[in-house]
């Protein structure tokens, strides 16, 4: 299970908006990211870069797996694992009962 983010969602959204607003004021994106990260107390500009990248993917501006698709995929993988476990249990039960039917029974 992924650990929860130490940054609240609203801070992440605000940081992404700020990067979009100040991009033109700096010579490159790295400088803009660093300035916003310093201003908001975000530990690493790479963290902020990942937020901006994910925002662009979610907005359809960049190819990749959206947040919604990631959540769906995670849920489907979990469901698949549960179904596989249930299937293994059913297979074991079926072989157990099949073996019971093959054994000769004596009447008392």
CORKAPE-V11864 format. One record per pair of residues at least 6 apart in sequence whose ideal C-beta (glycine too) atoms are under 6 Angstrom apart, sorted by the first residue. I is the first residue (numbers start at 1). J is the second residue. D is the distance in whole Angstrom. If there is no record, write none. Layout:
# CORKAPE-V11864
i j d
I J D
I J D
This chain:
# CORKAPE-V11864
i j d
12 51 5
15 36 6
15 40 5
15 48 6
16 51 5
16 52 5
16 55 5
18 36 5
19 32 6
19 36 5
19 52 5
22 32 5
23 32 5
26 32 4
33 45 4
33 48 5
33 49 6
34 45 5
37 45 5
37 48 5
42 48 5
56 62 4
57 64 4
57 66 6
58 66 5
58 67 6
